[in-house]
Amino acid sequence: MQAIAAANCSAKTRGGGVCKNAPVVGRTVCRMHGGHAGRPVIHGRYSLQHRESLQAKAERFLSDGNPGDLTGELALLRALLQDFLERFPEGVNMPMDAIQSVYFMAGEIGRKVERVGRILNSTALTQAEVHLLQARLADLVVKYIDDPDKRLAFVDEAQAAFGHVERHSGEGSFIGRVA
């Protein structure tokens, strides 16, 4: 003789009555009262597939050679703001919640720009440091390279490697210091 499935969930409601939902097949309670309990999560935050996807993304970001580069995030924020603004036709007033969203997004963009600037400034040489480096390099060239032709050859190689180096012999110029 086959067991007949219960017509209603056997769980009680907050009001004290019996739940009117149908129970999950093979169970005595509905899905809302735990009928699927013990079953693996197949979607959402805790699913295996989602965890594997997140792990792959995390590994990709961990292998990033330049993790401090936030230009991608800045571009994404700007694109999201532009996309949001395009939802409102010109001449139509924005609702207050949309204006607040734009204000929030613009603030996030500003904070990201400041952060990118701080990162770039913390790793870049200042103009004073570049001048000091050039002066020190010129002193070392004069100290260790006696031949003026070799000095000029050094300057040519430095120019090829690091960009333009002034070639006139005025006071304060690189050539003026090494010639």
Secondary structure, 3 states (H helix, E strand, C coil): CCCCCCCCCCCECCCCCECCCCCCCCCCCCHHHCCCCCCCCCCCCCCHHHHHHHHHHHHHHHCCCCCCCCHHHHHHHHHHHHHHHCCCCCCCCCCHHHHHHHHHHHHHHHHHHHHHHHHHHHHCCCHHHHHHHHHHHHHHHHHHCCCHHHHHHHHHHHHHHHCCCCCCCCCCCHHHHHC
